[in-house]
Amino acid sequence: MRLYHGMGLNPRQIADRARENTPRLRITERLATRIMSAPLRP
């Protein structure tokens, strides 16, 4: 996710790409936003 965000993709584009590449994960735009908002782990 963060790699896609680093590429300049917005949450909708991230979700679309995730659906194409790994549909079993069921990444939604909302989930992508939550992942991007979560603090980084050390």
N, CA, C and O atoms as a Maestro MAE file, in Angstrom:
{
 s_m_m2io_version
 :::
 2.0.0
}

f_m_ct {
 s_m_title
 :::
 protein
 m_atom[168] {
  # First column is atom index #
  i_m_mmod_type
  r_m_x_coord
  r_m_y_coord
  r_m_z_coord
  i_m_residue_number
  s_m_chain_name
  s_m_pdb_residue_name
  s_m_pdb_atom_name
  i_m_atomic_number
  :::
  1 25 0.816 -1.189 0.000 1 A "MET " " N  " 7
  2 3 0.000 0.000 0.000 1 A "MET " " CA " 6
  3 2 0.860 1.254 0.000 1 A "MET " " C  " 6
  4 15 0.674 2.153 -0.819 1 A "MET " " O  " 8
  5 25 1.786 1.297 0.914 2 A "ARG " " N  " 7
  6 3 2.598 2.513 1.011 2 A "ARG " " CA " 6
  7 2 3.467 2.688 -0.236 2 A "ARG " " C  " 6
  8 15 3.797 3.810 -0.621 2 A "ARG " " O  " 8
  9 25 3.826 1.588 -0.849 3 A "LEU " " N  " 7
  10 3 4.584 1.692 -2.094 3 A "LEU " " CA " 6
  11 2 3.739 2.378 -3.157 3 A "LEU " " C  " 6
  12 15 4.224 3.268 -3.856 3 A "LEU " " O  " 8
  13 25 2.491 1.976 -3.284 4 A "TYR " " N  " 7
  14 3 1.592 2.614 -4.254 4 A "TYR " " CA " 6
  15 2 1.380 4.077 -3.906 4 A "TYR " " C  " 6
  16 15 1.345 4.931 -4.791 4 A "TYR " " O  " 8
  17 25 1.239 4.366 -2.625 5 A "HIS " " N  " 7
  18 3 1.055 5.754 -2.207 5 A "HIS " " CA " 6
  19 2 2.304 6.570 -2.542 5 A "HIS " " C  " 6
  20 15 2.215 7.718 -2.978 5 A "HIS " " O  " 8
  21 25 3.450 5.964 -2.333 6 A "GLY " " N  " 7
  22 3 4.700 6.621 -2.672 6 A "GLY " " CA " 6
  23 2 4.829 6.891 -4.171 6 A "GLY " " C  " 6
  24 15 5.549 7.798 -4.587 6 A "GLY " " O  " 8
  25 25 4.124 6.094 -4.977 7 A "MET " " N  " 7
  26 3 4.114 6.288 -6.425 7 A "MET " " CA " 6
  27 2 3.146 7.397 -6.822 7 A "MET " " C  " 6
  28 15 3.050 7.751 -7.998 7 A "MET " " O  " 8
  29 25 2.426 7.949 -5.835 8 A "GLY " " N  " 7
  30 3 1.516 9.048 -6.117 8 A "GLY " " CA " 6
  31 2 0.078 8.631 -6.375 8 A "GLY " " C  " 6
  32 15 -0.732 9.443 -6.823 8 A "GLY " " O  " 8
  33 25 -0.249 7.364 -6.096 9 A "LEU " " N  " 7
  34 3 -1.619 6.903 -6.312 9 A "LEU " " CA " 6
  35 2 -2.503 7.310 -5.142 9 A "LEU " " C  " 6
  36 15 -2.060 7.319 -3.994 9 A "LEU " " O  " 8
  37 25 -3.749 7.645 -5.437 10 A "ASN " " N  " 7
  38 3 -4.695 7.965 -4.367 10 A "ASN " " CA " 6
  39 2 -5.376 6.667 -3.918 10 A "ASN " " C  " 6
  40 15 -5.233 5.642 -4.584 10 A "ASN " " O  " 8
  41 25 -6.116 6.690 -2.799 11 A "PRO " " N  " 7
  42 3 -6.724 5.458 -2.277 11 A "PRO " " CA " 6
  43 2 -7.603 4.718 -3.292 11 A "PRO " " C  " 6
  44 15 -7.617 3.487 -3.301 11 A "PRO " " O  " 8
  45 25 -8.327 5.436 -4.135 12 A "ARG " " N  " 7
  46 3 -9.168 4.762 -5.137 12 A "ARG " " CA " 6
  47 2 -8.301 4.002 -6.143 12 A "ARG " " C  " 6
  48 15 -8.617 2.871 -6.512 12 A "ARG " " O  " 8
  49 25 -7.221 4.622 -6.577 13 A "GLN " " N  " 7
  50 3 -6.325 3.964 -7.528 13 A "GLN " " CA " 6
  51 2 -5.632 2.771 -6.882 13 A "GLN " " C  " 6
  52 15 -5.419 1.744 -7.527 13 A "GLN " " O  " 8
  53 25 -5.281 2.910 -5.607 14 A "ILE " " N  " 7
  54 3 -4.649 1.810 -4.874 14 A "ILE " " CA " 6
  55 2 -5.615 0.630 -4.795 14 A "ILE " " C  " 6
  56 15 -5.221 -0.508 -5.052 14 A "ILE " " O  " 8
  57 25 -6.872 0.890 -4.444 15 A "ALA " " N  " 7
  58 3 -7.873 -0.175 -4.342 15 A "ALA " " CA " 6
  59 2 -8.088 -0.834 -5.704 15 A "ALA " " C  " 6
  60 15 -8.189 -2.058 -5.785 15 A "ALA " " O  " 8
  61 25 -8.159 -0.048 -6.763 16 A "ASP " " N  " 7
  62 3 -8.337 -0.607 -8.107 16 A "ASP " " CA " 6
  63 2 -7.173 -1.516 -8.475 16 A "ASP " " C  " 6
  64 15 -7.373 -2.617 -8.989 16 A "ASP " " O  " 8
  65 25 -5.971 -1.057 -8.214 17 A "ARG " " N  " 7
  66 3 -4.788 -1.860 -8.539 17 A "ARG " " CA " 6
  67 2 -4.747 -3.136 -7.697 17 A "ARG " " C  " 6
  68 15 -4.394 -4.200 -8.205 17 A "ARG " " O  " 8
  69 25 -5.104 -3.037 -6.421 18 A "ALA " " N  " 7
  70 3 -5.109 -4.214 -5.556 18 A "ALA " " CA " 6
  71 2 -6.152 -5.219 -6.025 18 A "ALA " " C  " 6
  72 15 -5.911 -6.425 -5.981 18 A "ALA " " O  " 8
  73 25 -7.312 -4.736 -6.475 19 A "ARG " " N  " 7
  74 3 -8.349 -5.643 -6.989 19 A "ARG " " CA " 6
  75 2 -7.869 -6.379 -8.232 19 A "ARG " " C  " 6
  76 15 -8.207 -7.546 -8.427 19 A "ARG " " O  " 8
  77 25 -7.097 -5.723 -9.062 20 A "GLU " " N  " 7
  78 3 -6.569 -6.364 -10.270 20 A "GLU " " CA " 6
  79 2 -5.507 -7.404 -9.928 20 A "GLU " " C  " 6
  80 15 -5.505 -8.509 -10.471 20 A "GLU " " O  " 8
  81 25 -4.608 -7.037 -9.025 21 A "ASN " " N  " 7
  82 3 -3.452 -7.892 -8.725 21 A "ASN " " CA " 6
  83 2 -3.756 -8.994 -7.718 21 A "ASN " " C  " 6
  84 15 -3.283 -10.120 -7.872 21 A "ASN " " O  " 8
  85 25 -4.537 -8.684 -6.696 22 A "THR " " N  " 7
  86 3 -4.831 -9.666 -5.646 22 A "THR " " CA " 6
  87 2 -6.287 -9.547 -5.205 22 A "THR " " C  " 6
  88 15 -6.565 -9.037 -4.120 22 A "THR " " O  " 8
  89 25 -7.216 -10.014 -6.037 23 A "PRO " " N  " 7
  90 3 -8.636 -9.855 -5.706 23 A "PRO " " CA " 6
  91 2 -9.053 -10.555 -4.416 23 A "PRO " " C  " 6
  92 15 -10.041 -10.164 -3.793 23 A "PRO " " O  " 8
  93 25 -8.325 -11.570 -4.014 24 A "ARG " " N  " 7
  94 3 -8.700 -12.299 -2.795 24 A "ARG " " CA " 6
  95 2 -8.542 -11.452 -1.536 24 A "ARG " " C  " 6
  96 15 -9.173 -11.738 -0.518 24 A "ARG " " O  " 8
  97 25 -7.706 -10.411 -1.591 25 A "LEU " " N  " 7
  98 3 -7.513 -9.552 -0.420 25 A "LEU " " CA " 6
  99 2 -8.700 -8.629 -0.171 25 A "LEU " " C  " 6
  100 15 -8.898 -8.160 0.950 25 A "LEU " " O  " 8
  101 25 -9.490 -8.366 -1.208 26 A "ARG " " N  " 7
  102 3 -10.676 -7.518 -1.103 26 A "ARG " " CA " 6
  103 2 -10.357 -6.146 -0.516 26 A "ARG " " C  " 6
  104 15 -11.036 -5.684 0.402 26 A "ARG " " O  " 8
  105 25 -9.332 -5.502 -1.044 27 A "ILE " " N  " 7
  106 3 -8.954 -4.159 -0.610 27 A "ILE " " CA " 6
  107 2 -9.968 -3.165 -1.163 27 A "ILE " " C  " 6
  108 15 -10.218 -3.125 -2.368 27 A "ILE " " O  " 8
  109 25 -10.544 -2.373 -0.283 28 A "THR " " N  " 7
  110 3 -11.491 -1.341 -0.696 28 A "THR " " CA " 6
  111 2 -10.815 0.022 -0.563 28 A "THR " " C  " 6
  112 15 -9.744 0.147 0.031 28 A "THR " " O  " 8
  113 25 -11.457 1.026 -1.121 29 A "GLU " " N  " 7
  114 3 -10.920 2.377 -0.998 29 A "GLU " " CA " 6
  115 2 -10.850 2.790 0.471 29 A "GLU " " C  " 6
  116 15 -9.887 3.425 0.902 29 A "GLU " " O  " 8
  117 25 -11.868 2.426 1.224 30 A "ARG " " N  " 7
  118 3 -11.894 2.762 2.654 30 A "ARG " " CA " 6
  119 2 -10.752 2.069 3.404 30 A "ARG " " C  " 6
  120 15 -10.084 2.681 4.238 30 A "ARG " " O  " 8
  121 25 -10.539 0.799 3.101 31 A "LEU " " N  " 7
  122 3 -9.459 0.064 3.761 31 A "LEU " " CA " 6
  123 2 -8.097 0.638 3.385 31 A "LEU " " C  " 6
  124 15 -7.211 0.745 4.233 31 A "LEU " " O  " 8
  125 25 -7.929 1.004 2.129 32 A "ALA " " N  " 7
  126 3 -6.666 1.612 1.699 32 A "ALA " " CA " 6
  127 2 -6.414 2.913 2.459 32 A "ALA " " C  " 6
  128 15 -5.287 3.196 2.863 32 A "ALA " " O  " 8
  129 25 -7.471 3.699 2.649 33 A "THR " " N  " 7
  130 3 -7.338 4.949 3.397 33 A "THR " " CA " 6
  131 2 -6.940 4.672 4.838 33 A "THR " " C  " 6
  132 15 -6.082 5.361 5.390 33 A "THR " " O  " 8
  133 25 -7.562 3.663 5.452 34 A "ARG " " N  " 7
  134 3 -7.226 3.326 6.843 34 A "ARG " " CA " 6
  135 2 -5.792 2.838 6.971 34 A "ARG " " C  " 6
  136 15 -5.107 3.178 7.937 34 A "ARG " " O  " 8
  137 25 -5.333 2.053 6.020 35 A "ILE " " N  " 7
  138 3 -3.953 1.559 6.054 35 A "ILE " " CA " 6
  139 2 -2.978 2.720 5.916 35 A "ILE " " C  " 6
  140 15 -1.972 2.781 6.623 35 A "ILE " " O  " 8
  141 25 -3.278 3.643 5.002 36 A "MET " " N  " 7
  142 3 -2.389 4.770 4.789 36 A "MET " " CA " 6
  143 2 -2.367 5.710 5.999 36 A "MET " " C  " 6
  144 15 -1.368 6.387 6.243 36 A "MET " " O  " 8
  145 25 -3.470 5.752 6.755 37 A "SER " " N  " 7
  146 3 -3.555 6.643 7.919 37 A "SER " " CA " 6
  147 2 -2.918 6.051 9.169 37 A "SER " " C  " 6
  148 15 -2.659 6.769 10.135 37 A "SER " " O  " 8
  149 25 -2.668 4.752 9.154 38 A "ALA " " N  " 7
  150 3 -2.106 4.093 10.322 38 A "ALA " " CA " 6
  151 2 -0.650 4.505 10.507 38 A "ALA " " C  " 6
  152 15 0.067 4.708 9.527 38 A "ALA " " O  " 8
  153 25 -0.211 4.628 11.747 39 A "PRO " " N  " 7
  154 3 1.193 4.993 11.982 39 A "PRO " " CA " 6
  155 2 2.121 3.867 11.521 39 A "PRO " " C  " 6
  156 15 1.754 2.692 11.533 39 A "PRO " " O  " 8
  157 25 3.317 4.252 11.121 40 A "LEU " " N  " 7
  158 3 4.315 3.267 10.698 40 A "LEU " " CA " 6
  159 2 4.839 2.536 11.920 40 A "LEU " " C  " 6
  160 15 5.000 3.116 12.994 40 A "LEU " " O  " 8
  161 25 5.100 1.258 11.734 41 A "ARG " " N  " 7
  162 3 5.710 0.483 12.820 41 A "ARG " " CA " 6
  163 2 7.217 0.666 12.757 41 A "ARG " " C  " 6
  164 15 7.789 0.754 11.670 41 A "ARG " " O  " 8
  165 25 7.863 0.724 13.919 42 A "PRO " " N  " 7
  166 3 9.336 0.870 13.924 42 A "PRO " " CA " 6
  167 2 10.049 -0.367 13.437 42 A "PRO " " C  " 6
  168 15 11.279 -0.391 13.387 42 A "PRO " " O  " 8
  :::
 }
 m_bond[167] {
  # First column is bond index #
  i_m_from
  i_m_to
  i_m_order
  :::
  1 1 2 1
  2 2 3 1
  3 3 4 2
  4 3 5 1
  5 5 6 1
  6 6 7 1
  7 7 8 2
  8 7 9 1
  9 9 10 1
  10 10 11 1
  11 11 12 2
  12 11 13 1
  13 13 14 1
  14 14 15 1
  15 15 16 2
  16 15 17 1
  17 17 18 1
  18 18 19 1
  19 19 20 2
  20 19 21 1
  21 21 22 1
  22 22 23 1
  23 23 24 2
  24 23 25 1
  25 25 26 1
  26 26 27 1
  27 27 28 2
  28 27 29 1
  29 29 30 1
  30 30 31 1
  31 31 32 2
  32 31 33 1
  33 33 34 1
  34 34 35 1
  35 35 36 2
  36 35 37 1
  37 37 38 1
  38 38 39 1
  39 39 40 2
  40 39 41 1
  41 41 42 1
  42 42 43 1
  43 43 44 2
  44 43 45 1
  45 45 46 1
  46 46 47 1
  47 47 48 2
  48 47 49 1
  49 49 50 1
  50 50 51 1
  51 51 52 2
  52 51 53 1
  53 53 54 1
  54 54 55 1
  55 55 56 2
  56 55 57 1
  57 57 58 1
  58 58 59 1
  59 59 60 2
  60 59 61 1
  61 61 62 1
  62 62 63 1
  63 63 64 2
  64 63 65 1
  65 65 66 1
  66 66 67 1
  67 67 68 2
  68 67 69 1
  69 69 70 1
  70 70 71 1
  71 71 72 2
  72 71 73 1
  73 73 74 1
  74 74 75 1
  75 75 76 2
  76 75 77 1
  77 77 78 1
  78 78 79 1
  79 79 80 2
  80 79 81 1
  81 81 82 1
  82 82 83 1
  83 83 84 2
  84 83 85 1
  85 85 86 1
  86 86 87 1
  87 87 88 2
  88 87 89 1
  89 89 90 1
  90 90 91 1
  91 91 92 2
  92 91 93 1
  93 93 94 1
  94 94 95 1
  95 95 96 2
  96 95 97 1
  97 97 98 1
  98 98 99 1
  99 99 100 2
  100 99 101 1
  101 101 102 1
  102 102 103 1
  103 103 104 2
  104 103 105 1
  105 105 106 1
  106 106 107 1
  107 107 108 2
  108 107 109 1
  109 109 110 1
  110 110 111 1
  111 111 112 2
  112 111 113 1
  113 113 114 1
  114 114 115 1
  115 115 116 2
  116 115 117 1
  117 117 118 1
  118 118 119 1
  119 119 120 2
  120 119 121 1
  121 121 122 1
  122 122 123 1
  123 123 124 2
  124 123 125 1
  125 125 126 1
  126 126 127 1
  127 127 128 2
  128 127 129 1
  129 129 130 1
  130 130 131 1
  131 131 132 2
  132 131 133 1
  133 133 134 1
  134 134 135 1
  135 135 136 2
  136 135 137 1
  137 137 138 1
  138 138 139 1
  139 139 140 2
  140 139 141 1
  141 141 142 1
  142 142 143 1
  143 143 144 2
  144 143 145 1
  145 145 146 1
  146 146 147 1
  147 147 148 2
  148 147 149 1
  149 149 150 1
  150 150 151 1
  151 151 152 2
  152 151 153 1
  153 153 154 1
  154 154 155 1
  155 155 156 2
  156 155 157 1
  157 157 158 1
  158 158 159 1
  159 159 160 2
  160 159 161 1
  161 161 162 1
  162 162 163 1
  163 163 164 2
  164 163 165 1
  165 165 166 1
  166 166 167 1
  167 167 168 2
  :::
 }
}
